[in-house]
Amino acid sequence: MSQKGYKTRQFGKYTLLERIGAGGMAEIFRAKMYGAHGFEKEVAIKKILPHLTDDAEFVEMFIDEAKIMVGLVHNNIVQVFDLGEIDNAYFIGMEFVQGKDLLDLLARCAEMQLKIPLKLGLFIALEMLKGLDYAHKATDVFNNPIHIIHRDVSPSNVLLSYAGDVKVGDFGVAKAATQHSQTESGTLKGKVGYMSPEQVRGDEIDHRSDVFAAGIILFEMLNMRRLFVGGSDLDVMLRVRDVDVDEELRTAVALPKDLDAIVRKALTRDPASRYQSAIDLHDDLLEFLFRNRIRVSNSNLASFLSKVFAKEIEQDQMQRLQFRKKEEALREAARSSGGTSDLDLAVEAADTPPPTEKEEAESYRYRDKSGLVFGPMSAKTLTNLLVGVPIHEDDRVCRGKEAWRRVYSVKEIFDAVVAAKRESGEVMALGAAEKSDNPAKSIVPLSPVLVGEHIEPDEDPIESVIQPPEGQLATTSIARLLHQIWRAKTRGKLILEREGIRKEIFFAEGNPTSVVSNNDSELLGNFLVRERILSPMQLEHALKRADAFGGRLGDALVADRIIQSHVLFEYLFRQAKLKLFDLFTWEDAHYLFEPNSQAVEASYPLGIDSLEVLLEGVKRYMPADLLSALFDKKSFVPLIPAKEQVLHLDALRLTAKQFRIASTVLQGPTNLDMLDRRLTTTPKIVLEDIHRIVFLLCELDLVAFQSFQGA
């Protein structure tokens, strides 16, 4: 299932478009790779989850999978063509199958109360068996058999393309005799409902174990129900181990006699009495089709899938069209600014002469937070590109062969952008107004009346995304407020007041553009003095000069050359984040959200991301005693994961221990007491860690405490 709201990002030579699947060990992305002369190819990238990158045994198994699959070139096997490591993340590059897996098809048919037509069930089985037989008989470069056993043949690993192709994938627990990390007898791998009796017993297995699993899949397609079910994995394993074909088929759908005999032979407990190869089972099924004059092909399967998944196919086509438009827009934006998007870099590389040493040394590249690279380009072109673009903290600029640096730390570029803004008549307020009525005072509080006004929109007023739009933090949290605004991608002003302290946060597209406070300690001048960027005497002088710049201290500091504009911007960015982080320490305050409100003066876009502030605020700044009080009397209240996960754990930037806590919670249901007993035995995990991650998941609507009637 694709992840809603996933943002494309660069991953080495691949552009990750969307997350389409995940398990407990790895996740899969739809991606694109680009080449010269307009070449582009859609691929799938399978990536190890972050918490497993240090697991040597798992990494070795992952590499083994790639080594096995790269040599398997067959129409009914998902092709692997790349294995690599980027930023300490191992990945496999493989063929992208545009469609669904067999598990999706079985589930959808059950939902629609449809049966998979007999001829289509047999066709899927035939194609699957051809792929398995090829893998079982694969040889090395010296033509020696390598005896591959898949060991996890199950509906989720049988992929069905919308064009009617059938492919076996995910050899993640496959075993080859040539592997260095051999799996010992007695070690269970795979899904218990699709294991063979010998696999459950822990006996040594061979390719006939895969044939048994194929027989289970064949049965389930013909009967539209699971073959082996039970109250627990142990119950299921016992039923598999002691399988009685006559008993299992007694209540099954009546089949033609010769087809019934095929299914029975495939599911025989004793491997010696079972089909001895996948092709033997394949040939008997093919003979059944011939004898009964049943014709079936890819087109029949494609037609059935187009009806069953009509909505998904339409959504997929729309998504692809939108991405294509985005690609063209990115290219056009880069070209109009004299640059090149990373979508064009590889395409044009073959036809572009190498730059001279002087040209390369004087050229710039710009990389935005999603990983898209623009350039090479001149300083003037880069300046034009950045004018009007909100700069994010993860955006980078590099000159020639120098290292990537934050935009505001590249003085010549940042100063040029600020100058261009002012020349165009746009007010660039470097810091809020700070005025002094008493020149003897070097540190002056801001007027309690903050800069800002409510702008009435031309259209109907926008309903507040925060419900209720006014209230107390004691009944919600700053984390939840930020999440609601970020999710809605709205603009407006959030006002928070407590004990005479008032803060106003202005938002555009769901992210803060400026943060204004009347707190003495949060004034820009005070902050720069604390950071030892200014002396009290320099601040006093700048405050006297601020009137000439509309009270904007930052402008006065830059004009008097006390501080350079790019240095000032870096500290404005840090100061704004600290103002926001301070809110996570507030136990209570009155809040009010005014939709569509904006600041009177335009300030330079800070590029702060609400989600990032939320994550860091909860992880680092919320007091432990405040978290403990929030969870008081909730130790035994069940935590229930949300039915729809609007965010993937990758977006939460968790450490290994935080990821373990979060994944345990989302496996639910559980409660704080169970988490405490289960996880605090792990080194370095304490109850406070659990509280922080549970609170974060709650405020992001990924999990919730169960509510009881009358409680």
N, C-alpha and C positions, 0 to 999 in steps of 0.2 A: 504494500500500500504506500502510495506516495505521501510525502510529508507536506502538510499545508504550510504555506508561508516560507518554504525553504528558499534561501537566496543563492543564486549561482555563485560559484567561487572557483578560483583556479587551484588545481592540484597537480603540480608539475606540468606536463604537457597536456593534461586533460582539463577540460572545463566541466565541473560537476553541476549538473542541471537540476536534479531532484533526487531525494532519497526514496528508493522504491522498496526497500525491505531491510529487515534487521532481525537478528537472533541474539542469543546470549553471548556469542563470541565475535560476530562480524556483522557488518552492515553493507548494503549494496546500493550503489548510486547509478542512475542513468547519466551518462557523460558524453562529451564529444571530444574528438581530437581533430586537429586541423593540419593541413599540409599545403604544398605549393599549388598554384594554378587553380584555386578554388576547391581543392580536395577537402572533404570533411567526412568523418565516419562516426556514427553513433556506437557507443560501446557501453559496457557495464563495468564498474569498478567495485571490486569486493575488498573491503578494508577492515583490518583487525580493529576491534574496539580499543580505546585508549588504555583501559585498565589491564589489558592482556599483552601489551607490548613488551613487558618485562618478564612474561611467562615463557621461558626458553622452550619448554616442552610444546606449548601450543604454537609458538612461532615456527618450530620445526615441523609440526604437523601441517601448518598452513603452507609452508614452503613445499612440503611433500606433495600436497594437493596440486600445486601449480606444476611441479615436475611431472606428475602423473598425467595431468590433463593436457599439457602443452603438446604431448606426443599423440593425442587422440584426435585425429582429423576425420570426422564422419558427419554426415548430414543429421544424424539423430543424437549427437552429443554437442553440448555447448562448447564452442571452441575457445581455448585460452591462448593468448598471444603475448602476455607481458607479466612480469613479476618484478616488483621493485620496492623501494623504501624511500619515503619522503617525510621529512620532519619526524623521524622515529616512528612512522606508521607504515607497516608492511601492507602491500596491496597486490591484487591480481587483476589484470586487465583481461576482459573476456567479451565474447560475443553478446550483444544485447538482443534479447528476444522480445519483440513488441507484442505483448499479449498477456495471458494469465497462466497460472499453474493449474494443475489438475485439481488440487484442493479447492481453489477458487471456484472452479467449474462445478464440483460436487456440491459445494456450499450454496452456490447460486441456484442450482437446479432444485435442491431441497427447499430453498426459500420460495421458489416459484412453483413448487410441487410438480416438477417436470422429471421425466426419466431421461437419462442419456440414451439415445437410440442404440439398439443392440449393435448395429453395424459400425457406429462411431466408437462405441466402447471397444470393439474388437480392433478397429483401425488404430486407436491410440495404443492399445496393448501391442499390436504388431510393430509399430514404429519404435516404441520403447524397447522392445525385445531386440530389434536390430541394433540399436545403440549399445545395449548391454552386451550382446554377443560380440560386437566389435571390441569393446573394452576387455572382455574376458580373454579374447584371443590376441590381444595386442602384443607386439614384440619390440625388442630394443633395436638399436642400429645394426646389431650383428644377427638379427633375425632370431634371437632367443626369446621364448615366451616370458613375459613378466608377471603373468598370473594376477591381474588386477581384480579385486573384489570391491564392489561399490560399498556394501554394508549399510547403506541408508536409502535404499530404494523405497520411496514413499510418494504420495500424491504431490506434496509440496516441491519435490525435486523432479517432477515431470512437467516441463514447460510447454505450453501450447501457444503458438503464435497466431495472431489474427488471420494470417495467410493460410493456416491449416497445417503448419509444421509441428512436429513433436520432437522434443529434445530432452535428453537426460542431462541433468546438471548437478552441481554441488557434490563433488567427490571429496568433500572435506574430511570424511573419516574413512576414505578408501584405503585399501591395503594392497601394496605391491611387494612381491618377493624381493625386489631389489632395493627396497627402502632401508635406510640405515636405522631408523627408529621403528623397529618391528613392534607390533602390538601383541602382547602376550596373551596366551589362552587365559580365559577367566575375566578378561576386561571387556565390559559391555560398551558398545558404541552403536549409535543409531536410535531410532524411535521404537519403543517397545512394541507398539501395535503392528509393526511391520518387520519384526525380527523372525528368524527361523527358529525352530525348536533347538537345533544344535547351537545357535548363537546365544539363546537364552541360557542354555546349560553351561555356556562358557567353553564348549568344545572347540577344537580347531575347525575352522570353516573353510569352504571353497566357494566357487562360483555358483554352486547349487543353492546356496543360501539366498543369493540374489533372485534365483528362479522362484523360490518360495515366496519372496516378497512381491515379485511380479504377479504371482498367482493370487495373493491377497488383493492387490490393486484391481485385477481382472474381476474377482468376485464382487468387490465393492462397486465397481462401475455397472455390473449387471444387476445388482440387487439394490443399489442406492442406499446402502447402510454399511456401517462398520462391521467387520468380521469379528475382531477380537476387542471386546469391551469389558470393563470391570470397574469396581469402586476405587481401585488404586493401581499404580503401575505393577505392583506385586501380583495383584489379581490377574491382570492382563498377561503378565509373563507366565503365570502358572497355566493359563488357558492355552497359550502358545506352546509351551513345553509339552503339555499333555494333549495336544490337538487330536480330536476325533473328527475326521472329515465327515463321516456319516452323520454325526450329531450336529455338526456345524451347518451342514447343508439340508438338514431335515426341515427346517422352517424357511429355507431360501426360496426365491422365486423359481418356479418350474422352468427348466431349460430343455431345449432339444437334447435327446439322449446322448448324442455324440459330443455336444458341447459340455454337458454335465460331466462326462467322463474326462474331458480335458482339464476342467477345473479341479476335479478330484485328484487327478494325477499330479497337477502342479502343487497341490496342498498336502501331499503325502508327508507324514512325519519323518519317515526314514529317507535320508537323501539318496540311498541306493535304489529306492523304488520310485523316486521322483523323476521328472524330466532331467536328463543328464546335462543338458545345455539350454541356453536361452533360445538358440535357433531351433532346437527340437520342439519346444513349446510353440515357437513362431510358426513352424511348418505345419503343425497340426491345426492351429487356428486358421491358417491360410487355406488349408485343405477343406476345412469346414465351410469357409466362404465360397470356395469353388463349387463344392458339392451342392450348396444351396443357392447357387447362382446369385450371390450377393455382391454387388459392385459398390465400392466405396473408395474415395480418394481425398486428397487434401482439400479440394473445393467443397466437399460435403461438410467437413469439419469447420472450415472457414465460414460457411453459410450459417451453421448452427451457432458458432461463437458470436457472429455479428448480430444475431437476434437476442441471445442471452445477455450479452454485454453491450447492447446498443448504446446505453447512456455513457458507459465508460469510454467507448470508442469515440463518441462525439466529443467528450471532454478532453480526451487525449489529443484529438485533432485540433481543437481550439487552443490547447496549451502549446502545441507545436507551432501553430500559427502565431501566437503571441510571442513566443521565444524568437521566431524568425524576424518578427517586426522589431524586437528588442535588439537583435544582432545588427540589423540594418541601421537602427537609430544610433547605436554605439559607433558603428563605422562612420556614419554621416557626421556625428558630433566630433569625432576625431579628425576627419578630413577637413571639416569647416574650420578647425582650429590649426590646421597644418600638421596634425599628428596622425598617429596610427593606432588603432585599437589592437589588443592582442589577438583578436579574431583575424586581423589582416597580417600580423607580423610574419607568421609562417608562410602565408600565401605569397607575400611579396618578397620573401627572403631570396628566393632563387633568381629573381630578375633584378635585384637591387645591387649595384656595385658597392663594394665595401667602402666605408667612409675613410677619409684620410685621418692621420693621427690628430691633426689639429681640429678637424670637424668632430671627431669622436670625443676629444677632451672638452670641447665647448658645448656639446649637446646635452640635453636633459631628457629624462624619462619621468613619467608620473604614474604611480600605481595606486589605484583607489582601494578602499577597504575590502572590496569583493575579490581583489586580485587582478582586475583588468589593468593592463599596462598600455599607456599612451606614449608614443615617441618612437625614435628620437626626434627632438624638436629644439628650436632655438629658445633662448630665455624669453624673448618677446612672445613667441607662440604659446609657451607654457603659461606666461602671465595672463594672456587673453583667455586661455582655457580655464584658469582658476578663478577669474573674475565672476562672481555670482554663484560659484559652486560652494556649498557647505563643506568645509574641510573637516574630516573625521580624524580622530586621534590615530587611527591605523593607516591613514593615507601616508604615502612616502614619495620622496623625490630623490633622484640620484643624478649626479653630473658625471658624464664620461664613465670611467670605470670605478668611480668612488662608491662607497657603501650607500645603501638606501638610508635616508634620514627623514624625520618628520618635516612636514611642509614648513612649519613656522620656524624651524631651526636653520633653514636655508635662507640666510639674510637677504641676499640680492633679489631672490624671487618674492619672498614675503613682503619686503618693502615696496617692490614694484606693484604688487597686487593692491596693497593699501593705497598707494599713490594713485593708481588707476581708478579705484573706487571713488576717491575724493575728487578727481578731475571730472568724473562723470556726474558730479553733483550729489552723489549719494553720501549721506552722513555716516561716517564711520566712528562710532563711539567706542574708544578703547577704554572701557571701564565706566562705571556709573558716576554720576555727578557727586562730587564731594566738595562742599564749600565750607569756608570758615568765616564766621563773623568776628572772630577774635584771632588776629594774626599771631598772637603769642602762643596759641595752642597748636601743637604739631599734629595732634590726633583728634579728629573731630567726628562726632557721630552724624550719620546721614539723617536728614529730616524723616520723621515717621511717615510722612505722606510720600509714598514711593512713586517712581515714574511709571506711568501706565494708564491706559484708558480703555474703556469698552468700545469696540468698533461695531456699529450696527451693520450687518451684512445686507447686501441688496436683496438676496433671496430670503426665504423664510428662515427664522432662527434655527440653529442646529440644536437638537436636544442634547443635553449633557450626557457624555459617555460615562460619567461617574454617577452611580445611583446608590444613595441619594447624593445630589450635587453639593449638599451642605451637611455638615455633621461634626462628629468628634472622632479623633484618631483612636480613642479608646474602643470604639466599636468597629474599626477597620484597621488599616495600617498604611504607612507611606508606601510600602512595597506594593500593596494591592492597588492603591491609587495610581502609581506609576505604571503598573501592568495594564490597568484599564485604559489609560491614555495611550500607551504604546500600542496596544492591540488595535485600538480604533484609529490610530494614525491621525489624530485630530489636532487642531490648534486651539489655543485658549490660554487662560491664566489660572493657576492654582495658588490660592492664598492660604497661608497657615499662620496662626497667631497663638501665642501662649505667653503669659506673664510679661506682656509689653514687647515681646519680640515678634516681629512680623516679617515673613518672607513671601516673596512673589516669584513664581516660576512661570516663565512664558514658554509655550510649546508651539512647534510647527511640525506637522507630519508625525506627531506623537513623541518628539524628542525635544529636550530643553534647548532654547536658543539664548536665554539669559536668566540669571538668578539674582534677584535684588533683595537686600536685607537691611534692616535698621539696627542690626546687632553691631555694637561698637567694635567687637573683636573681628568682625567679618568685613570691615571696610577694606578697600584695596590698599589704601595707605598703610594701615595697621599690618595687613598681611605682608606687604613688601618689606616693612621694617622687621617683622619677625623672621622673614626669610633672609634678612641681611642683604637685600638688594638695594635698599635705601637706608640712609641714616636719618634720624629724626630731623636733623637740620635740613637735609635735602627735601624731605617731605614737607616741612614748613614752607620752604621756598616755593615748591610746586603748587601747594594749596593757594598761595597768594596769586599765582599766575593762572589758576584754573578758571577764574572768571572770564578770562579772555577766550576760553574754549568752551563756553557754556557750562562751566562747572565740571568738565570731564577731566579728572586728574590724569588719566592715562595719556590723553592728548598733550597735556602740559608737560608731562615727563618726557614724551618723545620729542616734542618741539624744542625743549631745552637740552636735548641730547643727554639727559640723565640716564635714560635707558633706551635701548634699541627696540623698535616695534616688534620684531620677531621674538625677542626675549620677553617683552611685556605680554605678548599673546600667550606664550607658554605658561606664564604665571597666572594670567586670567583664566586659562583653561583649568589649571590645578585648583585655583581658588573657587571656581564655580562648582567643581566636583566636591570639594570639601564642604561647601555650604549645603549641598544636597546630602552628603553622608551624615552631616550633623543631625538631619531630620530623623535618621534611624535610631537616634538615642532618645528621642522624645517619647515619653509614655503617653502623653495626651496633648491635644491641641484642637482648636477649632479650625476647620478647613472649609473652603468655598471654592468651587470650580466654576469659572465663567467661560463658557464656550465662545470661540471666535474672538476673544480678546487678544490684543497684541500690544507690544511696547510702543510708546510714542516714538522713541529714537531707535534707529536701526543700529545694531551692533554687529561686529564681525562674527559670522557664524562659528560657534564653538565646536560643532561636530560631536557633541556629547550624545551618547546612545542611552535612552531610558532603561533598556533591558540590562545593559552593562552596569549602570549605576545601581539598579535594583539588586543584581547578583552580588556585586562587591559590598554593597551596603549591608545585606543580610549576612554574608559570610564573614565580614571583618569588623563591622561597626556596631551592630546591634548588641547591647549589653547582655551578658549571659543571664543575669538575674531577671531581666525583662522577659527573655525567652522562657526561662523557668516558670515565671509567674503566669505566662500565657498558657502553658501546658499543665498548670496545676489542676489536679482532679481529672486529668484526661489520660492517665497512664493506661487504663484498660478500655478506653473507647476505641472501637475498630476504626482503622484508617482504610478508606475505600478508594482505589484508583479510579480516575475518571474514565468513562467509557470511550471518550474520544480524546486522545493525547494531542493537544494543540501545539505542543513543543516537544522536540526530541531532546534527550539528555545531552547530546553533543552541544546544543545551543547554550547549555548552562555552564560550560567551562569548568567542569568539576575535576578535582584531583582524583587520584586513584581511590583513596579512602572515601571521599565524598560520593564518587560514582557507585561504590559498593553499597553505601547506605541508600542512595536513591533507587538503585535497581532492586534492592531488597524490598523497599517500601512499595514500589510499583508492581512487584510480583504479587502483592497482597492477596487477601486482606490480612492485616497484622495490626499491632498496636504498639504504643511506646514501650510498654513493659517487655513485650516480646523482643522488640528491637534492642532494648538495653541488654537483656540477657543473652541475646544471640550475637550482637556485634561488639560489645565492649570487651569480650574475650580476645578480640583481634587487637594486636599491638597498634598503638597510636590512635585508636578510636575511643573517644570518651562520650559521655552522655550529652555534653554540650554540642559536639559535632552532630549527633543525631537530631537534637533540637533544631539546629540551624538548617539542616537539609530538609527536615519535615516541614518546618515553617515555610521555607522557600517553595517547596512543592505545593503546599496549601495555597499560598498567595498567588501562584501561577496557575491555579485550578487544575493541577495534575493529580491531586489527591485531596480527599476531604474527610474530616471526622464524621462518622455516622451520626445522624441526628435521630433522636427518639421522641415519639409522640408524648407530650406531657412533660418532657424533660426541661 
